[in-house]
Amino acid sequence: MLAAADPLVRRVDEVLNASGAPDGHALWTELRRVRLLPGDAARAVAALDPAPLSGAADALRADARTCADAAAELPPPDTWTGEAAEAYDDLRRRTAARLSGTDDSLDERWEATADLADALADWMSTARSDLAVVLAEVMISAEAVTLVTSETWPATADQASAAAAVGTRILRSVAASYADADDLLRGSAPLASAIPL
């Protein structure tokens, strides 16, 4: 969608760079939130690639299964007895608990990390989809017609107003997506401290 919208988005950035937006326009608030022009913000979202995170989640879950399997396969002392057998069995149990079966075990940490990777991949897909919807809507808007059909220079007040309106919609979509990412990462703060190094 960004490829189709690129001429419009570039025109929005051109006009905003040259003319700004009307005083008090909502665009100023969105520019302060995102700190990028609409074109740069749209390209940043379009560049998000959820595939590597999805693949990482699968690998992390495989690591979690390996930890659980290793914990289950640690052999008990069986016929071995005495002080050395007790020391070994104590160490075996502690190692098994560290690998699997508790909230703080490695397998649970790998699973939690995989959950975060999946959540971030879902967020990326949603951010891209939401932006695509906004781009489709602004491409057929009256403001788009004003910007693309009358490329006078310097831009007229109508063009500056149209650029500000289109830019605001793009930046709102990006800002909302990034706010969702902030919430996701803030909710994952306990996880971050638990991720195995």
C-alpha positions in Angstrom: 0.0 0.0 0.0 2.9 2.4 0.8 4.2 2.0 -2.8 0.8 3.1 -4.1 0.5 5.9 -1.7 4.2 7.1 -2.0 3.5 10.0 -4.4 0.9 11.4 -2.1 3.0 10.8 1.1 6.0 12.5 -0.6 3.8 15.5 -1.6 2.5 15.7 2.0 6.1 15.8 3.3 7.1 18.4 0.7 4.3 20.7 1.5 4.7 20.4 5.3 8.4 21.0 5.0 7.9 24.1 2.9 4.7 25.5 4.4 4.1 23.9 7.7 0.5 23.5 9.0 -2.1 26.0 10.0 -1.6 27.3 13.6 -3.3 25.1 16.1 -3.7 22.2 13.7 -3.8 18.7 15.2 -0.8 17.9 13.1 1.5 19.7 15.5 0.4 17.4 18.4 1.0 14.3 16.3 4.4 15.6 15.1 5.5 16.1 18.7 4.3 12.5 19.5 5.9 10.7 16.6 8.8 13.1 15.9 8.9 12.2 12.3 7.3 13.6 9.1 4.4 11.4 7.9 6.4 9.9 5.1 9.3 8.8 7.3 6.8 7.5 9.9 4.9 5.5 7.3 8.2 4.1 5.9 9.3 3.1 9.4 6.1 1.1 10.0 6.2 -0.4 6.5 9.8 -1.6 7.2 8.7 -3.7 10.2 9.2 -7.4 9.5 7.5 -9.8 11.9 8.9 -12.9 10.2 12.2 -13.1 12.1 10.5 -12.7 15.4 8.0 -15.5 14.6 10.9 -17.7 13.6 12.7 -16.8 16.8 9.7 -17.7 18.9 9.7 -21.2 17.4 13.4 -21.6 18.2 12.9 -20.4 21.7 10.1 -22.9 22.3 12.4 -25.7 21.0 15.0 -24.5 23.6 12.3 -24.7 26.3 11.5 -28.3 25.3 15.2 -29.1 25.4 15.5 -27.8 28.9 12.4 -29.8 30.0 13.7 -33.0 28.3 17.1 -32.6 29.9 15.6 -32.1 33.3 13.5 -35.2 32.9 16.4 -37.3 31.7 18.8 -36.6 34.7 19.2 -40.0 36.1 18.5 -40.6 39.8 21.2 -42.5 41.9 19.0 -45.7 41.8 21.1 -48.4 43.6 23.8 -46.0 44.4 23.7 -45.1 48.2 25.5 -43.2 50.8 26.6 -39.6 51.3 27.9 -39.2 47.7 24.6 -40.5 46.3 22.6 -38.1 48.5 24.8 -35.1 47.4 24.4 -36.1 43.7 20.6 -36.5 44.1 20.4 -33.1 45.8 22.3 -31.5 42.9 20.3 -33.4 40.3 17.0 -32.2 41.8 18.3 -28.6 42.0 19.5 -28.8 38.4 16.3 -30.2 37.2 14.3 -27.5 39.0 16.6 -24.9 37.4 16.0 -26.4 34.0 12.3 -27.0 34.2 9.2 -27.0 36.4 9.2 -23.8 38.3 8.2 -20.2 37.4 11.8 -19.2 37.5 13.2 -22.2 35.5 14.9 -21.9 32.2 12.2 -23.6 30.2 9.6 -21.1 31.6 11.9 -18.2 30.8 12.4 -19.4 27.2 8.6 -19.8 26.8 8.0 -16.3 28.2 10.6 -14.9 25.8 8.9 -16.8 22.9 5.5 -15.3 24.0 7.0 -11.8 23.9 8.5 -12.5 20.4 5.0 -13.7 19.2 3.4 -10.6 20.7 5.8 -8.3 19.0 5.4 -10.0 15.7 1.6 -9.7 16.1 2.1 -6.0 16.9 4.2 -5.4 13.8 1.6 -7.1 11.6 -1.2 -5.1 13.2 0.7 -1.8 12.9 1.3 -2.4 9.2 -2.3 -3.4 8.6 -3.6 -0.4 10.4 -1.4 1.9 8.5 -2.4 0.3 5.2 -6.0 1.0 6.0 -5.3 4.7 6.7 -3.2 5.0 3.5 -6.0 3.5 1.5 -8.5 6.0 3.0 -6.3 9.1 2.6 -5.5 8.1 -1.1 -9.2 8.5 -2.0 -9.8 11.6 0.1 -10.6 15.1 -1.1 -7.3 16.3 0.5 -5.4 13.8 -1.7 -7.1 15.2 -4.8 -6.1 18.8 -3.7 -2.5 17.7 -3.2 -1.9 15.6 -6.2 -3.9 17.5 -8.9 -2.6 21.0 -8.2 1.1 20.8 -7.5 1.7 24.5 -7.5 4.8 25.9 -5.9 4.8 27.4 -3.4 2.0 25.5 -1.9 -1.3 27.3 -1.5 -3.1 27.5 1.9 -5.5 24.9 0.7 -2.6 22.5 -0.1 -1.0 23.2 3.3 -4.3 22.4 5.0 -4.8 19.3 2.9 -1.2 18.1 3.7 -1.8 18.7 7.4 -5.0 16.7 7.3 -3.5 13.7 5.5 -0.3 13.9 7.7 -2.4 14.0 10.8 -4.2 10.8 9.9 -1.0 9.0 9.0 0.8 10.1 12.2 -2.2 9.2 14.4 -2.1 5.7 13.1 1.7 5.4 13.7 1.4 7.0 17.2 -1.4 4.6 18.2 0.7 1.6 17.1 3.7 2.8 18.9 1.7 3.4 22.1 0.5 -0.2 21.8 4.2 -1.3 21.6 5.1 0.8 24.6 2.2 -0.9 26.6 3.4 -4.3 25.4 7.0 -3.7 26.4 6.0 -2.1 29.8 3.9 -5.1 30.5 6.9 -7.3 29.7 9.3 -5.6 32.1 9.2 -8.5 34.6 10.0 -10.8 31.7 13.0 -8.7 30.6 14.7 -9.3 33.9 13.9 -13.0 33.7 15.2 -13.6 30.1 18.2 -16.0 30.2 21.5 -14.6 29.1 
